[in-house]
């Protein structure tokens, strides 16, 4: 991950820069962060302290946090902690909700051949992951479905939101 660190009315020195880069690098253990993307950190004077804003683009969406504190080091720590909490909360919520097998929620998709709306084409690359991670990616992207390659079966699969609030899974057969 690249780093874009800016100071507004504050000079960001090497020590500050190293602290930010060190803490942001810890996020790699939670989510996949594209090496071509830049994490943007802005430090500015705000009220009685420093405001640290952190924006990290990931493959599932933009993560953002901001903290105001008198101490720079504490502000950075709190901002990164907020990002880690967001990730953990999302993963935990999804794993608790889907503890039981999703096999009960499988349904066949009905297509209507009489619909004459134009067809839009989009190419997607299915990344290999487990079902819970695919659901998390779908939720974080606010999509109604997500295409991925199942890590266990190595087959293409589609997880989707059902109208009743549950989830369904379509697996491609041989």
C-alpha positions as CSV (number, residue, x, y, z in Angstrom):
1,X,0.0,0.0,0.0
2,X,1.2,3.5,-0.8
3,X,0.8,6.4,1.6
4,X,-0.3,10.0,0.9
5,X,0.2,11.9,4.1
6,X,-0.7,15.6,4.1
7,X,-0.5,18.3,6.8
8,X,-2.8,21.3,6.8
9,X,-1.3,24.1,8.9
10,X,0.9,21.3,10.4
11,X,4.3,20.1,9.2
12,X,4.4,16.3,9.1
13,X,7.9,15.2,10.1
14,X,9.6,11.9,9.5
15,X,8.6,10.5,12.9
16,X,5.0,11.3,12.3
17,X,5.1,9.8,8.9
18,X,6.7,6.6,10.2
19,X,4.1,6.2,12.9
20,X,1.3,6.6,10.4
21,X,2.8,4.1,7.9
22,X,3.5,1.6,10.7
23,X,0.0,1.6,12.0
24,X,-1.7,1.6,8.6
25,X,0.4,-1.4,7.5
26,X,-1.3,-3.4,10.3
27,X,-4.6,-3.3,8.4
28,X,-3.2,-5.8,5.8
29,X,-3.9,-8.6,8.3
30,X,-7.7,-7.8,8.1
31,X,-8.5,-6.8,4.5
32,X,-6.9,-7.0,1.1
33,X,-5.5,-3.6,0.2
34,X,-4.4,-3.1,-3.4
35,X,-0.7,-2.2,-3.7
36,X,-1.6,0.4,-6.4
37,X,-3.9,2.3,-4.2
38,X,-2.8,5.1,-1.8
39,X,-4.0,5.4,1.8
40,X,-4.7,9.2,2.3
41,X,-4.0,10.7,5.7
42,X,-4.6,14.3,6.5
43,X,-3.4,15.9,9.8
44,X,-4.7,19.4,10.6
45,X,-5.2,21.7,13.6
46,X,-8.8,21.5,14.7
47,X,-10.2,23.2,17.8
48,X,-7.9,22.5,20.7
49,X,-6.0,19.6,19.1
50,X,-5.0,17.8,16.0
51,X,-7.5,16.1,13.7
52,X,-6.3,13.0,11.9
53,X,-8.4,11.8,8.9
54,X,-7.7,8.4,7.4
55,X,-9.1,7.1,4.1
56,X,-8.0,3.6,3.0
57,X,-9.4,2.2,-0.4
58,X,-9.8,-1.5,-0.2
59,X,-11.1,-4.1,-2.7
60,X,-14.4,-4.0,-0.9
61,X,-14.8,-0.3,-0.5
62,X,-13.4,2.9,1.1
63,X,-12.7,2.7,4.9
64,X,-12.7,6.1,6.7
65,X,-12.1,7.4,10.2
66,X,-11.3,10.7,11.8
67,X,-10.2,11.5,15.3
68,X,-9.5,14.8,17.2
69,X,-7.1,14.6,20.1
70,X,-4.4,16.9,21.7
71,X,-1.6,14.2,21.1
72,X,-0.7,13.3,17.6
73,X,0.3,9.7,18.4
74,X,-2.9,9.0,20.3
75,X,-5.0,10.5,17.5
76,X,-3.3,8.2,15.0
77,X,-3.7,5.1,17.2
78,X,-7.4,5.9,17.8
79,X,-8.1,6.5,14.1
80,X,-6.5,3.1,13.1
81,X,-8.3,1.4,16.0
82,X,-11.6,2.8,14.6
83,X,-10.8,1.2,11.2
84,X,-9.9,-2.1,12.8
85,X,-13.2,-2.0,14.8
86,X,-15.2,-1.4,11.7
87,X,-13.7,-4.4,10.0
88,X,-14.0,-6.7,13.0
89,X,-17.6,-5.6,13.6
90,X,-18.6,-6.2,10.0
91,X,-17.0,-9.7,10.0
92,X,-18.4,-10.6,13.4
93,X,-21.9,-9.5,12.5
94,X,-21.8,-11.6,9.3
95,X,-20.4,-14.7,11.0
96,X,-23.0,-14.6,13.8
97,X,-25.8,-14.0,11.4
98,X,-24.7,-16.9,9.2
99,X,-23.6,-19.5,11.7
100,X,-26.0,-22.1,10.3
101,X,-25.5,-23.4,6.8
102,X,-26.8,-21.4,4.0
103,X,-27.9,-24.5,2.2
104,X,-31.4,-24.0,3.6
105,X,-31.6,-20.7,1.7
106,X,-30.8,-21.9,-1.8
107,X,-33.4,-21.1,-4.4
108,X,-33.4,-21.3,-8.1
109,X,-33.4,-18.0,-9.9
110,X,-36.4,-17.4,-12.2
111,X,-35.7,-15.6,-15.4
112,X,-38.4,-14.0,-17.5
113,X,-37.8,-14.5,-21.2
114,X,-40.4,-12.0,-22.2
115,X,-38.4,-9.1,-20.8
116,X,-37.0,-7.2,-23.8
117,X,-34.8,-4.7,-21.9
118,X,-31.3,-4.2,-23.3
119,X,-28.6,-6.4,-21.8
120,X,-25.6,-4.8,-20.2
121,X,-22.4,-6.8,-20.2
122,X,-19.7,-6.6,-17.5
123,X,-16.6,-8.7,-17.0
124,X,-15.8,-9.8,-13.4
125,X,-12.9,-11.7,-12.1
126,X,-13.9,-14.2,-9.4
127,X,-11.4,-14.1,-6.5
128,X,-10.9,-17.2,-4.4
129,X,-12.4,-16.9,-0.9
130,X,-14.7,-18.6,1.6
131,X,-18.4,-18.0,1.8
132,X,-18.3,-15.7,4.9
133,X,-15.7,-13.5,3.2
134,X,-17.9,-13.3,0.0
135,X,-20.9,-12.2,2.1
136,X,-18.8,-9.6,3.9
137,X,-17.5,-8.3,0.5
138,X,-21.1,-8.1,-0.8
139,X,-22.3,-6.3,2.3
140,X,-19.5,-3.8,2.3
141,X,-20.1,-3.0,-1.4
142,X,-23.9,-2.7,-0.7
143,X,-24.5,-5.1,-3.6
144,X,-27.4,-7.6,-3.8
145,X,-25.1,-10.4,-5.1
146,X,-21.4,-11.3,-5.3
147,X,-19.5,-13.6,-7.6
148,X,-16.5,-15.5,-6.3
149,X,-14.5,-18.7,-6.5
150,X,-15.2,-21.0,-3.5
151,X,-11.9,-21.9,-1.7
152,X,-13.2,-25.3,-0.7
153,X,-14.7,-26.6,-4.0
154,X,-12.7,-24.3,-6.3
155,X,-15.9,-23.7,-8.3
156,X,-17.5,-20.4,-9.3
157,X,-20.3,-19.4,-6.9
158,X,-22.7,-16.5,-6.5
159,X,-24.0,-15.5,-3.1
160,X,-27.1,-13.2,-3.1
161,X,-29.5,-11.4,-0.8
162,X,-33.0,-12.9,-0.7
163,X,-36.2,-10.8,-0.3
164,X,-36.9,-12.4,3.1
165,X,-33.6,-11.0,4.4
166,X,-31.6,-14.2,4.2
167,X,-28.9,-15.2,1.8
168,X,-28.8,-17.7,-1.1
169,X,-25.9,-19.4,-2.8
170,X,-25.7,-20.6,-6.5
171,X,-22.9,-23.0,-7.3
172,X,-21.8,-23.8,-10.8
173,X,-22.0,-27.5,-11.5
174,X,-19.8,-29.6,-13.7
